[in-house]
Each structure stands twice: as C-alpha cells, then as structure tokens.
Amino acid sequence: MSVDSQSTITHAPDFINLSEKLSGAEQQNINNLLALLSANDIDSNNEADAKQSSINIVRFVDGRGLACPMPLLKTKVALRDVATGESLYVVATDANSQADIAAFCRQSKQTDTTNRLLLTINSVTSQQATDSTPSQRFDTIYHFIITKTDSN
C-alpha cells in the first residue's frame, strides 16, 4: 500500500496509519478513540516484533453497546476483508469481549495455517461522561488492533 493511500493520524505514534478505504467518519471516529489511549497503552501492549514498522488499519468494528458475542462475530466478519499485513481496529464495551477476542487471536495461531492473528493492541480505557447523552457515551472501552500475519 502506498503512502498516498493512507492517512497518518497525528496524535498517535507514527507507526499507526489509517487507510483511505475507511470513510472520513470512520477515520475521525478512530482518531477520537485512539486519542483515549496513552503512549504506554500502545507500547506496553504491542506484541509485534521489532520488524513491524507500522500498523495499517484498513477496517473498523464499532462494537460499543453490543452484548457478547456480537463484537466477536462482527470482528470475524470484518477480518474477511483484511489482507496479510493489514490491521483491524475493534472497540467494544462488553467486558466479555476482551477475553473472547484475545482467545480468538490465540486460537488462530494454533489452528490457521495460512493467516495468523496478532493482537497488537489490547487496552482498556475509561472516560467520564461529559455531556447529557449518557446513552451515547461509555465509561469503559476495550480497544483491540488485530493484524493478520503470514504463517512464517
């Protein structure tokens, strides 16, 4: 993917890129959500080896407000459109999502012989509701960036 087909976010580390395949609204939503993560969240949860120079997010799953198992099911469907070396960004508010998505990624390393899933970021953030629409705000958000890798 060329540099022209990506939008680099300004507040996150320089190794996170957003694909232009994402709509403008999705890019803005992702930027706002990634802004909730601290640099420590990203660095301490990065399971990728030192060879990985960037995370290229090409798909986004907004599972906020969805009960288990919907965030995992939407993740599985979205991964169909993610190629090797590309990443999927998932956010959810159901606490079970953290265990479900982490287990799904671990299982892919044992059972999938072509594409394995690397859980690059697995973080939890809390935010305070600052407006009068609590139905649109969630206190706890689970963040996942899943990267498809080759079997080597």
C-alpha positions, 0 to 999 in steps of 0.5 A: 500500500502506498503512502498516498493511500493512507492517512497518518493520524497525528496524535498517535505514534507514527507507526499507526496509519489509517487507510483511505478505504475507511470513510472520513467518519470512520477515520475521525471516529478512530482518531477520537478513540485512539486519542483515549489511549496513552503512549504506554497503552500502545507500547506496553501492549504491542506484541509485534516484533521489532520488524513491524514498522507500522500498523495499517488499519484498513477496517473498523468494528464499532462494537460499543453497546453490543452484548457478547458475542456480537463484537466477536462475530462482527470482528470475524466478519470484518477480518474477511476483508483484511489482507496479510499485513493489514490491521483491524481496529475493534472497540467494544464495551462488553467486558466479555469481549476482551477475553473472547477476542484475545482467545480468538487471536490465540486460537488462530495461531494454533489452528490457521495455517495460512493467516495468523492473528496478532493482537497488537493492541489490547487496552482498556480505557475509561472516560467520564461522561461529559455531556447529557447523552449518557446513552451515547457515551461509555465509561469503559472501552476495550480497544483491540488492533488485530493484524493478520500475519503470514504463517512464517 
